Amino acid sequence: MANHAATKKDVRQSTKRNERNRYYGKTTRNAIRDLKEVDEKKAATEQMPAVAAMIDKLAKRGVIHKNKASNLKSKLARRVNALAK
């Protein structure tokens, strides 16, 4: 690493961003896991918009690819729609 002030600042910023992105990614994965465990259609339907918004935010921030976000939301929607009342 170069010993310049700007380079040191960039390292600090990228470390902070990395920790933040890991936090949001892990939180979203936990929300997806919790949504998959729900057996009632009403509860799953209520949770789905919040989880979809979390996935969209990850894609917007560049943590995951936009196609991966789309695939995740599609799979979750099919799972929620397949639940019995």
The first five atom37 places (N, CA, C, CB, O) and aatype in JSON, in Angstrom:
{
  "aatype": [12, 0, 2, 8, 0, 0, 16, 11, 11, 3, 19, 1, 5, 15, 16, 11, 1, 2, 6, 1, 2, 1, 18, 18, 7, 11, 16, 16, 1, 2, 0, 9, 1, 3, 10, 11, 6, 19, 3, 6, 11, 11, 0, 0, 16, 6, 5, 12, 14, 0, 19, 0, 0, 12, 9, 3, 11, 10, 0, 11, 1, 7, 19, 9, 8, 11, 2, 11, 0, 15, 2, 10, 11, 15, 11, 10, 0, 1, 1, 19, 2, 0, 10, 0, 11],
  "atom_mask": [
    [1, 1, 1, 1, 1],
    [1, 1, 1, 1, 1],
    [1, 1, 1, 1, 1],
    [1, 1, 1, 1, 1],
    [1, 1, 1, 1, 1],
    [1, 1, 1, 1, 1],
    [1, 1, 1, 1, 1],
    [1, 1, 1, 1, 1],
    [1, 1, 1, 1, 1],
    [1, 1, 1, 1, 1],
    [1, 1, 1, 1, 1],
    [1, 1, 1, 1, 1],
    [1, 1, 1, 1, 1],
    [1, 1, 1, 1, 1],
    [1, 1, 1, 1, 1],
    [1, 1, 1, 1, 1],
    [1, 1, 1, 1, 1],
    [1, 1, 1, 1, 1],
    [1, 1, 1, 1, 1],
    [1, 1, 1, 1, 1],
    [1, 1, 1, 1, 1],
    [1, 1, 1, 1, 1],
    [1, 1, 1, 1, 1],
    [1, 1, 1, 1, 1],
    [1, 1, 1, 0, 1],
    [1, 1, 1, 1, 1],
    [1, 1, 1, 1, 1],
    [1, 1, 1, 1, 1],
    [1, 1, 1, 1, 1],
    [1, 1, 1, 1, 1],
    [1, 1, 1, 1, 1],
    [1, 1, 1, 1, 1],
    [1, 1, 1, 1, 1],
    [1, 1, 1, 1, 1],
    [1, 1, 1, 1, 1],
    [1, 1, 1, 1, 1],
    [1, 1, 1, 1, 1],
    [1, 1, 1, 1, 1],
    [1, 1, 1, 1, 1],
    [1, 1, 1, 1, 1],
    [1, 1, 1, 1, 1],
    [1, 1, 1, 1, 1],
    [1, 1, 1, 1, 1],
    [1, 1, 1, 1, 1],
    [1, 1, 1, 1, 1],
    [1, 1, 1, 1, 1],
    [1, 1, 1, 1, 1],
    [1, 1, 1, 1, 1],
    [1, 1, 1, 1, 1],
    [1, 1, 1, 1, 1],
    [1, 1, 1, 1, 1],
    [1, 1, 1, 1, 1],
    [1, 1, 1, 1, 1],
    [1, 1, 1, 1, 1],
    [1, 1, 1, 1, 1],
    [1, 1, 1, 1, 1],
    [1, 1, 1, 1, 1],
    [1, 1, 1, 1, 1],
    [1, 1, 1, 1, 1],
    [1, 1, 1, 1, 1],
    [1, 1, 1, 1, 1],
    [1, 1, 1, 0, 1],
    [1, 1, 1, 1, 1],
    [1, 1, 1, 1, 1],
    [1, 1, 1, 1, 1],
    [1, 1, 1, 1, 1],
    [1, 1, 1, 1, 1],
    [1, 1, 1, 1, 1],
    [1, 1, 1, 1, 1],
    [1, 1, 1, 1, 1],
    [1, 1, 1, 1, 1],
    [1, 1, 1, 1, 1],
    [1, 1, 1, 1, 1],
    [1, 1, 1, 1, 1],
    [1, 1, 1, 1, 1],
    [1, 1, 1, 1, 1],
    [1, 1, 1, 1, 1],
    [1, 1, 1, 1, 1],
    [1, 1, 1, 1, 1],
    [1, 1, 1, 1, 1],
    [1, 1, 1, 1, 1],
    [1, 1, 1, 1, 1],
    [1, 1, 1, 1, 1],
    [1, 1, 1, 1, 1],
    [1, 1, 1, 1, 1]
  ],
  "atom_positions": [
    [[0.84, -1.18, 0.0], [0.0, 0.0, 0.0], [0.88, 1.24, 0.0], [-0.95, 0.0, 1.21], [1.87, 1.32, 0.73]],
    [[0.51, 2.18, -0.82], [1.26, 3.43, -0.86], [1.02, 4.2, 0.45], [0.83, 4.29, -2.09], [-0.02, 4.07, 1.09]],
    [[2.01, 4.99, 0.8], [1.96, 5.69, 2.09], [1.47, 7.12, 1.9], [3.34, 5.69, 2.76], [2.09, 8.07, 2.38]],
    [[0.35, 7.27, 1.19], [-0.23, 8.59, 0.95], [-1.48, 8.74, 1.82], [-0.56, 8.8, -0.55], [-2.15, 7.76, 2.14]],
    [[-1.77, 9.96, 2.17], [-2.94, 10.22, 3.01], [-4.22, 9.79, 2.3], [-3.02, 11.7, 3.38], [-5.12, 9.22, 2.92]],
    [[-4.3, 10.07, 1.0], [-5.51, 9.73, 0.25], [-5.7, 8.21, 0.18], [-5.44, 10.31, -1.18], [-6.82, 7.71, 0.25]],
    [[-4.6, 7.48, 0.05], [-4.69, 6.02, -0.01], [-5.12, 5.45, 1.33], [-3.34, 5.41, -0.43], [-5.92, 4.52, 1.39]],
    [[-4.59, 6.01, 2.4], [-5.0, 5.55, 3.73], [-6.48, 5.82, 3.97], [-4.15, 6.24, 4.82], [-7.19, 4.99, 4.54]],
    [[-6.94, 6.99, 3.54], [-8.36, 7.32, 3.69], [-9.21, 6.36, 2.87], [-8.63, 8.79, 3.25], [-10.26, 5.9, 3.33]],
    [[-8.77, 6.04, 1.65], [-9.52, 5.11, 0.8], [-9.63, 3.73, 1.45], [-8.86, 5.0, -0.58], [-10.67, 3.08, 1.35]],
    [[-8.58, 3.3, 2.1], [-8.6, 2.02, 2.81], [-9.6, 2.06, 3.96], [-7.19, 1.66, 3.33], [-10.36, 1.11, 4.16]],
    [[-9.61, 3.16, 4.7], [-10.57, 3.3, 5.79], [-12.0, 3.28, 5.26], [-10.32, 4.6, 6.56], [-12.86, 2.61, 5.82]],
    [[-12.23, 4.01, 4.18], [-13.58, 4.07, 3.61], [-14.03, 2.72, 3.08], [-13.65, 5.1, 2.5], [-15.17, 2.31, 3.3]],
    [[-13.15, 2.01, 2.39], [-13.53, 0.71, 1.83], [-13.77, -0.31, 2.92], [-12.45, 0.2, 0.87], [-14.64, -1.18, 2.78]],
    [[-13.03, -0.23, 4.01], [-13.25, -1.13, 5.14], [-14.61, -0.87, 5.77], [-12.13, -0.96, 6.2], [-15.35, -1.8, 6.09]],
    [[-14.95, 0.4, 5.93], [-16.24, 0.77, 6.5], [-17.38, 0.3, 5.59], [-16.31, 2.29, 6.72], [-18.37, -0.25, 6.07]],
    [[-17.23, 0.53, 4.28], [-18.25, 0.09, 3.33], [-18.4, -1.42, 3.34], [-17.91, 0.58, 1.92], [-19.52, -1.94, 3.28]],
    [[-17.27, -2.13, 3.41], [-17.31, -3.59, 3.41], [-18.06, -4.12, 4.62], [-15.9, -4.16, 3.38], [-18.88, -5.03, 4.49]],
    [[-17.8, -3.55, 5.79], [-18.5, -3.98, 7.0], [-20.0, -3.68, 6.91], [-17.91, -3.29, 8.24], [-20.83, -4.49, 7.31]],
    [[-20.33, -2.52, 6.37], [-21.73, -2.14, 6.22], [-22.44, -3.08, 5.25], [-21.85, -0.69, 5.74], [-23.55, -3.53, 5.52]],
    [[-21.8, -3.37, 4.11], [-22.4, -4.26, 3.12], [-22.55, -5.67, 3.67], [-21.56, -4.28, 1.85], [-23.55, -6.34, 3.39]],
    [[-21.58, -6.13, 4.45], [-21.7, -7.46, 5.05], [-22.86, -7.5, 6.04], [-20.39, -7.86, 5.77], [-23.57, -8.5, 6.11]],
    [[-23.05, -6.43, 6.79], [-24.16, -6.37, 7.74], [-25.49, -6.43, 7.01], [-24.07, -5.08, 8.58], [-26.37, -7.22, 7.37]],
    [[-25.66, -5.58, 5.97], [-26.92, -5.57, 5.24], [-27.16, -6.9, 4.54], [-26.93, -4.43, 4.21], [-28.29, -7.38, 4.49]],
    [[-26.11, -7.49, 3.99], [-26.26, -8.79, 3.32], [-26.68, -9.88, 4.28], [0.0, 0.0, 0.0], [-27.56, -10.67, 3.97]],
    [[-26.06, -9.92, 5.44], [-26.39, -10.94, 6.44], [-27.81, -10.73, 6.97], [-25.38, -10.93, 7.6], [-28.55, -11.69, 7.15]],
    [[-28.18, -9.48, 7.21], [-29.52, -9.18, 7.7], [-30.57, -9.62, 6.68], [-29.66, -7.68, 8.0], [-31.6, -10.18, 7.05]],
    [[-30.3, -9.37, 5.41], [-31.24, -9.76, 4.36], [-31.32, -11.28, 4.25], [-30.82, -9.16, 3.01], [-32.41, -11.83, 4.1]],
    [[-30.19, -11.95, 4.32], [-30.21, -13.43, 4.27], [-31.01, -14.0, 5.42], [-28.78, -13.99, 4.29], [-31.74, -14.97, 5.25]],
    [[-30.88, -13.41, 6.6], [-31.66, -13.87, 7.75], [-33.15, -13.63, 7.54], [-31.19, -13.17, 9.04], [-33.98, -14.47, 7.91]],
    [[-33.5, -12.49, 6.95], [-34.91, -12.19, 6.68], [-35.47, -13.18, 5.66], [-35.07, -10.74, 6.17], [-36.62, -13.61, 5.78]],
    [[-34.68, -13.53, 4.65], [-35.11, -14.51, 3.65], [-35.32, -15.86, 4.32], [-34.07, -14.62, 2.5], [-36.32, -16.54, 4.06]],
    [[-34.39, -16.25, 5.16], [-34.51, -17.52, 5.87], [-35.77, -17.55, 6.73], [-33.26, -17.78, 6.73], [-36.49, -18.55, 6.76]],
    [[-36.04, -16.45, 7.44], [-37.23, -16.39, 8.29], [-38.5, -16.45, 7.45], [-37.22, -15.11, 9.13], [-39.48, -17.08, 7.86]],
    [[-38.49, -15.81, 6.29], [-39.66, -15.85, 5.41], [-39.9, -17.26, 4.88], [-39.48, -14.87, 4.24], [-41.05, -17.69, 4.75]],
    [[-38.84, -17.99, 4.58], [-38.98, -19.36, 4.09], [-39.55, -20.29, 5.15], [-37.64, -19.89, 3.62], [-40.2, -21.28, 4.82]],
    [[-39.32, -19.98, 6.41], [-39.79, -20.84, 7.49], [-41.27, -20.63, 7.82], [-38.97, -20.61, 8.73], [-41.88, -21.46, 8.49]],
    [[-41.86, -19.53, 7.35], [-43.26, -19.23, 7.65], [-44.16, -20.2, 6.89], [-43.61, -17.75, 7.28], [-43.95, -20.46, 5.7]],
    [[-45.17, -20.74, 7.59], [-46.06, -21.71, 6.98], [-47.43, -21.13, 6.65], [-46.23, -22.89, 7.9], [-48.19, -21.74, 5.9]],
    [[-47.75, -19.97, 7.2], [-49.06, -19.37, 6.96], [-48.96, -18.35, 5.83], [-49.6, -18.7, 8.24], [-48.04, -17.52, 5.79]],
    [[-49.91, -18.43, 4.91], [-49.88, -17.55, 3.75], [-50.04, -16.09, 4.14], [-50.96, -17.94, 2.76], [-49.38, -15.22, 3.56]],
    [[-50.91, -15.8, 5.11], [-51.16, -14.41, 5.49], [-49.9, -13.76, 6.06], [-52.29, -14.34, 6.5], [-49.55, -12.63, 5.71]],
    [[-49.22, -14.48, 6.94], [-48.0, -13.95, 7.55], [-46.9, -13.77, 6.51], [-47.51, -14.87, 8.68], [-46.17, -12.78, 6.53]],
    [[-46.78, -14.73, 5.61], [-45.76, -14.65, 4.57], [-46.05, -13.49, 3.62], [-45.68, -15.97, 3.8], [-45.13, -12.8, 3.17]],
    [[-47.32, -13.28, 3.31], [-47.7, -12.19, 2.41], [-47.4, -10.83, 3.04], [-49.2, -12.29, 2.06], [-47.04, -9.88, 2.34]],
    [[-47.54, -10.74, 4.35], [-47.23, -9.49, 5.05], [-45.73, -9.22, 5.09], [-47.79, -9.53, 6.48], [-45.3, -8.07, 5.0]],
    [[-44.92, -10.28, 5.21], [-43.46, -10.12, 5.29], [-42.82, -9.89, 3.93], [-42.85, -11.35, 5.94], [-41.76, -9.27, 3.85]],
    [[-43.44, -10.38, 2.88], [-42.83, -10.37, 1.55], [-42.4, -8.98, 1.06], [-43.78, -10.96, 0.56], [-41.28, -8.85, 0.56]],
    [[-43.23, -7.93, 1.18], [-42.78, -6.62, 0.68], [-41.53, -6.08, 1.38], [-43.9, -5.61, 0.83], [-40.68, -5.46, 0.74]],
    [[-41.42, -6.32, 2.67], [-40.26, -5.83, 3.4], [-38.99, -6.56, 2.95], [-40.46, -6.01, 4.91], [-37.94, -5.95, 2.77]],
    [[-39.1, -7.87, 2.76], [-37.94, -8.65, 2.33], [-37.55, -8.27, 0.9], [-38.24, -10.18, 2.42], [-36.37, -8.16, 0.58]],
    [[-38.54, -8.07, 0.03], [-38.26, -7.67, -1.35], [-37.57, -6.31, -1.38], [-39.56, -7.63, -2.18], [-36.68, -6.09, -2.2]],
    [[-37.97, -5.41, -0.51], [-37.33, -4.09, -0.44], [-35.88, -4.22, 0.0], [-38.1, -3.17, 0.51], [-35.01, -3.52, -0.51]],
    [[-35.62, -5.11, 0.96], [-34.24, -5.33, 1.42], [-33.38, -5.86, 0.28], [-34.21, -6.31, 2.61], [-32.24, -5.43, 0.1]],
    [[-33.93, -6.8, -0.49], [-33.19, -7.37, -1.62], [-32.92, -6.29, -2.67], [-33.98, -8.55, -2.25], [-31.82, -6.22, -3.22]],
    [[-33.92, -5.45, -2.95], [-33.74, -4.37, -3.93], [-32.65, -3.39, -3.48], [-35.06, -3.61, -4.14], [-31.87, -2.91, -4.3]],
    [[-32.6, -3.11, -2.19], [-31.58, -2.19, -1.68], [-30.19, -2.77, -1.84], [-31.84, -1.85, -0.21], [-29.24, -2.04, -2.14]],
    [[-30.05, -4.08, -1.64], [-28.75, -4.71, -1.85], [-28.31, -4.59, -3.31], [-28.79, -6.2, -1.44], [-27.15, -4.31, -3.59]],
    [[-29.26, -4.78, -4.22], [-28.92, -4.68, -5.64], [-28.59, -3.23, -6.0], [-30.09, -5.19, -6.51], [-27.67, -2.98, -6.78]],
    [[-29.32, -2.28, -5.42], [-29.07, -0.87, -5.71], [-27.68, -0.46, -5.22], [-30.14, 0.02, -5.05], [-26.99, 0.32, -5.89]],
    [[-27.27, -0.98, -4.08], [-25.96, -0.65, -3.52], [-24.82, -1.41, -4.2], [-25.94, -0.94, -2.03], [-23.65, -1.08, -4.0]],
    [[-25.17, -2.42, -5.0], [-24.14, -3.19, -5.68], [-23.6, -4.34, -4.86], [0.0, 0.0, 0.0], [-22.58, -4.92, -5.21]],
    [[-24.26, -4.68, -3.76], [-23.81, -5.79, -2.93], [-24.08, -7.1, -3.65], [-24.51, -5.78, -1.54], [-23.26, -8.02, -3.63]],
    [[-25.26, -7.2, -4.31], [-25.57, -8.35, -5.15], [-25.96, -7.83, -6.54], [-26.72, -9.22, -4.53], [-26.32, -6.67, -6.7]],
    [[-25.88, -8.7, -7.52], [-26.22, -8.32, -8.89], [-27.73, -8.17, -9.02], [-25.69, -9.37, -9.9], [-28.49, -8.82, -8.31]],
    [[-28.15, -7.32, -9.93], [-29.59, -7.06, -10.08], [-30.34, -8.31, -10.53], [-29.82, -5.93, -11.07], [-31.5, -8.5, -10.15]],
    [[-29.7, -9.17, -11.32], [-30.37, -10.41, -11.75], [-30.51, -11.37, -10.58], [-29.59, -11.07, -12.89], [-31.51, -12.08, -10.48]],
    [[-29.53, -11.41, -9.7], [-29.64, -12.26, -8.51], [-30.78, -11.78, -7.63], [-28.32, -12.27, -7.72], [-31.53, -12.59, -7.08]],
    [[-30.92, -10.47, -7.51], [-32.02, -9.92, -6.72], [-33.35, -10.32, -7.33], [-31.91, -8.39, -6.64], [-34.28, -10.71, -6.62]],
    [[-33.44, -10.24, -8.64], [-34.67, -10.61, -9.33], [-34.98, -12.09, -9.13], [-34.56, -10.3, -10.82], [-36.13, -12.46, -8.89]],
    [[-33.96, -12.93, -9.22], [-34.15, -14.37, -9.02], [-34.6, -14.68, -7.59], [-32.86, -15.13, -9.33], [-35.49, -15.5, -7.38]],
    [[-33.99, -14.02, -6.62], [-34.38, -14.24, -5.22], [-35.83, -13.85, -4.99], [-33.46, -13.44, -4.28], [-36.59, -14.59, -4.37]],
    [[-36.22, -12.69, -5.49], [-37.6, -12.22, -5.29], [-38.59, -13.14, -5.99], [-37.76, -10.79, -5.8], [-39.67, -13.4, -5.47]],
    [[-38.23, -13.62, -7.17], [-39.11, -14.51, -7.91], [-39.31, -15.83, -7.17], [-38.54, -14.78, -9.31], [-40.44, -16.31, -7.05]],
    [[-38.23, -16.4, -6.67], [-38.34, -17.66, -5.93], [-39.16, -17.49, -4.66], [-36.95, -18.19, -5.58], [-39.97, -18.35, -4.31]],
    [[-38.94, -16.37, -3.96], [-39.71, -16.13, -2.74], [-41.18, -15.93, -3.06], [-39.16, -14.9, -2.0], [-42.04, -16.42, -2.32]],
    [[-41.49, -15.21, -4.14], [-42.88, -14.98, -4.52], [-43.57, -16.29, -4.86], [-42.96, -14.01, -5.7], [-44.71, -16.52, -4.47]],
    [[-42.87, -17.16, -5.6], [-43.47, -18.46, -5.94], [-43.71, -19.28, -4.67], [-42.56, -19.24, -6.91], [-44.73, -19.96, -4.55]],
    [[-42.78, -19.21, -3.75], [-42.93, -19.96, -2.49], [-44.11, -19.45, -1.68], [-41.64, -19.87, -1.66], [-44.89, -20.24, -1.14]],
    [[-44.24, -18.12, -1.6], [-45.35, -17.53, -0.83], [-46.68, -17.84, -1.49], [-45.16, -16.0, -0.69], [-47.65, -18.16, -0.81]],
    [[-46.73, -17.74, -2.83], [-47.97, -18.0, -3.53], [-48.39, -19.47, -3.46], [-47.84, -17.58, -4.97], [-49.58, -19.78, -3.58]],
    [[-47.43, -20.37, -3.28], [-47.73, -21.8, -3.22], [-48.25, -22.23, -1.85], [-46.49, -22.6, -3.58], [-48.78, -23.34, -1.7]],
    [[-48.11, -21.36, -0.85], [-48.56, -21.73, 0.5], [-50.08, -21.89, 0.53], [-48.11, -20.67, 1.53], [-50.82, -21.16, -0.12]],
    [[-50.51, -22.87, 1.32], [-51.95, -23.05, 1.51], [-52.44, -22.04, 2.53], [-52.28, -24.49, 1.97], [-51.68, -21.6, 3.39]],
    [[-53.71, -21.68, 2.44], [-54.29, -20.71, 3.36], [-54.4, -21.34, 4.68], [-55.64, -20.21, 2.89], [-54.86, -20.71, 5.63]]
  ]
}
